[in-house]
Amino acid sequence: MNAIGHIGVVGGGAWGTALACLARRAGRRVTLWSRDPAISTAIARDRANPVYLPGIALDAGIEATAVPESLAACDALLLVCPAQAVRDVARHLAGAGPVVICAKGIEASTGLLMPEVLNEVLPGRPLAMLSGPSFAEEAIQGLPTAVSIATPDPALGRTLAGSLAAGAFRPYWTHDVLGVALGGAVKNVLAIAAGIVEGRGLGHNAAAALVTRGFAEMARLGQAMDAELETLTGLSGLGDLVLTCHGPLSRNRSLGAALGHGTPLARYMRGRRQVVEGEATAPAVLARAARHKIEMPICAAVDAILHKGADLDEAIRALLARPLRREAE
């Protein structure tokens, strides 16, 4: 399968804009659609996205549009919108080429992972999932970044990786779509917990334990859902978890840190345009875990703090008071 010539990017946020630049550097023709005409105009006229990537000059040649029909002629689409908007946006995707989901989360209303949503909305359409440890601000500046591209079609995986690889941006392909989708969703919830540990001043020991025990929760759920452990220990699982729990650009970690410092959720979210995916994903992760009879105490504590009025210190005490057990359990 030859390299993809024309890539459409659906979403003008930070990661969508970064992927548009990376695709241009890989030699692809790129059309970027944003539902906000002001962003499309700024990218087309000024080579800038002042809302989501202020101060960063964008690659020339990106065709920016606010008209979704402009994407119909693209050979492949990168779907880069918030997870809770994927179903609505996907309904309007014309064409027959593959759709690469770049959103990380679980649909709150249905409990479905992003590939499961796309299979409902666009049945029969070739599908892939792109995820991994990737801050947009670093990737667009050409700093080394590696991601996973998951698709059941190995030829499509190789083609997508070859069509997007440029300079220090390295995509690796895999067949485990479910594992890649699950890792990207669960890590956002755990990153909120990591931020709480930081904001509450619980120390580096607690931070390391949080990541380790949090990964154990991710792995338990993943294996119950037939995801592959190799995937969960790879870029889209453990790799993304480490970045999101510790990286200063992580929105989920930043929300947790604010909660740890005593800032109410509503006050923190007020006026913010960028979505914090872990906030909506937390109850959906627990609902999915309940279906498989899997315990996820850290994710449950995050959900209780976010949505059930739980006292933060009491939630921490409850975690520390859980019965001792064998580490592998």
N, C-alpha and C positions, 0 to 999 in steps of 0.2 A: 504494500500500500504506500503510495507516494505521500510526501508531506502535504499537509493541508494548506491551501493557498490563502483563503480568506476566512479570518476568524472574527466572529462577532462577540462582543463583551456586553452582557446584559447587567447593567448596574454601574453607576458612576461614583461609588464610594471609594475609599482608600485602596482596598484590595482589587476592585475592578479596574481602577485606573492603573495600578501597578502592573496587573496582568496584561493590560493593553500595551503598556510600554515594553514589557518583556517580550510579548509576541511580535511587536515591531522590530525589536533588536534581533529576534530570531529570523527576520526576513519575511514575515507574514504581512499581508494586507489586513488592516484592523479597522473595524467599525465599532465604536463604543456608544451604547445607548444609555442615557440617564433620563429618569422620569422628571427631573428638575431641569427645565430649559436653561436656567442660568448657568448650571454646571456645564452643559453641552456647549453653550456659547463661549464660556471662559476657556474650555479646552480647545475649541476650534480657533478662537481668535487670539488668545494669549498664551497658548501652550501651558496652561496652569489649571489646577483644581484648588482654588483658594479655600474651599470649604473643608475638604478632607485631607489634602496634602499641601498645606500652605508653604510657600517658599521653595517648592521643588519644581524645577523646570521639566516639562514632559517631552517625550520624544516627538519629533516632527512626524507628520504623516498619519497620525491617528485621525480617522474620520469620525467626528463627534456628531451625534444626532439626538434629537428628542422625539423622533418619529419611529416607533417600534417596527413599522413595516420595512424600514431600511435594512433590517437584519435578515429579511427573508432570503436574500441571495447568498448568505454566508455559507461556507462549507461546514462549519462547526460553530457551536455557541458555547461560551463560558457563562454559566448562570451564577452571577455574583451579587445576590441580594440577600437581605436578612432571611434567616430560616423560616420565620413565621410568614413571610411574604412569598415564599417559593411557589406555593400552589396557585395563588392568584396570578403571579407573573408568568408562570409556565403555561397557563391557559392561552396566552397571547403569542406564543412562540410559533411562528410559521416556519415552513421548510421541512426538509427530511433528513438533514445532517445530524451527526451526534450532538448530544447536549452533555456538557461537562459541568456537573454540579460543584460549585465552589463555596457553598454555604454549609456551616457547621451547626447542627442542632437537631432537635426532635420537634415535630409539629405538635404544639401544645393541645390542639383541639382533638387530635386523633391518636397521638402517641406514635406516629409513623416516623421513621428515619427519612432523610431527604430522598434517597433513591426509591423508597417505597412510595413516597408522594408522587414522584415523577412517573413511576410505572402506572399509577392510577390516572394521572392527568394526560400523559402522552404514551399510551400503551403501544409497544412495538418500536418506539423510537430508540435508536442506539444510544446507550447511556454510559457515562463514566463519572467518577468522583475524584476531585482533586483536593487534597488536604495535606497538612503537615505543618511543621514549625516555621511559620512564615509571617513576620511582621512586614506589612506593606512598605513602611518607611525604609527598611533595610534593603528589601528586595529591589525596590525601584532605584536605589543608589548603587546597585551593582555589587552589594556585599553577598558573600556565599550563602546560598539558600537551597535546600533540598526538600522536595515534596514527593508524595505518593500520588500516582494516578491509577485508580482501580477501575477495571472493566472486565466483564466476562470474555471479551473478545481480545486475545493477546495481540493480534495484528493491529487492532485499533489502539491498544495501549502503547505499542511501539511507535505507531504513527503520531499519536498525540505527544508523547515524550519528545520525539524528534522535532516536532513542529513548534514546541515551546522552549526547548533548551537553547540557552544563549548565554555565553560568558560564564558567570558564576551561578547561574540558575540551572539546577539539575533535577529534572523529574525522573523518578523511578516508577516502573509500572508493576502492577500486581493484579490478580484476579479477584481478590477478596474485597468486594465492594462493601459488604456489610461491616467487616472489621474496620475499614477506613472510615466509614460513615459514623460508626459507633464511637470510635476513639475521639474524633473531632467534636462530638456532642458532649460526651461525659467530661472531657478535660476542662470544659468551660465552667462546669459546676464545681469541680475540684479546685479550680483556680480562684474562685471566690473564697473557698475555705482557706486557701493558702494566703490570700490577702488578709483575711481575718487574723490568722496567726501572726502575720507581720504587724498589722495595725494594733493588735493587742499586746505586742511586745513579748510573745511567748518564746522567742529565741530560735537559734539555728537548729538545735536538736529537734524541736517540734516541727520546724519547716521540713526537715528531711523525713521525719516520720510521716508527716501528712502526705507528702508525695508518694512515699512507698506504700503506705496503707491505702491511699486513694487509688493507686494503680492496681492494687489487689482487688478493689471493688470493681474497677473497670474490667479487669481480666475475668472475674467471676461471672459478671453479666455477659461479657462477650462470649465466653465459652458456652454458657447456657444457651446462647442464641446461635451457636455454631460458627462464630467468628474464629479465625485462626490466631493462636497465640503468637505466632511469628509476626503477624500484622500488628497486633496490639503492642508488642515490644519494639516495633519499628517506628518510622518517622511519624506516621499519622496517629500513633497511640502514645507510647512513652515519650517520644521526641517532642511532640506537640505539648504534652502535659508538662514536661520540664520547662519549656519555653514560657508557657502561659502562666505557670505558677511563680516563676521567678523574674521574667522579663519586665522591665519598667514600662514598656509600651502596651502591656496587656490591660485591656479594658476590664476584664473580669477580675483580675488581681486587684486593680485599682478600686473597683467597687467594694471588694472584700476589705481592703485596707481602710477605706472610708468607714465602713460599718464597724470595723475594729476600733477605730478612733471615736466612735459614738455618733457618727452622722446618720440620721434616718434615711432609709431607702428613698422615700419620696423626695427629700431635699436633694440628695445626690443626683437623682435622675432628672430633676427639673431643668428644662432648657437644653438638654443634651440631644444632639442629632444622631450620634453614633449609637447603635444598638449594643447592649450588653447581653449576649446570647444566653449566658448561663442563668440569668434571672428567669426567663421563660422556660428554659430546658429542665430546670431542677425537678419540678413536679412531674414532668413527662418521663424523665429518667426513672423516677421512683415507681410510676405506674407500669412502666415496662418491666422493671425488676420484680414487681409484685406478681406479674403474670408468670414469671419463671421461678417464683419463690426464692429470690436472691436477696440477701440482706446487704444494704449499702448505707451503713450508719453515718458516714461523713456526708454523703449527698443528702440523707434525710435531715441531718442537722442544719445544713445550708438551707434547705427548703423550709424548715420550721422557722428559721431566723427571718427569711425573706417574706414568707407568705402566711405564717401562722402566729406571728407575734411572740415567738419564743425569746426569752431573755438570752442574750449572747453568752454571758458567763455561765449561766445554768446549762446551756447546750454544751459548752466545753466541758463542764464538770461531768455531765452525763456520759460523754464520750470516754472520758478518762476512768469512769467508774464501771465501764462494761466488763463482764466476766473475762478473766484471763483465758486464753486459748492457744492451741498450737498455731504457729505462725502461718502455716499453709492454709488455715481455715478462714 
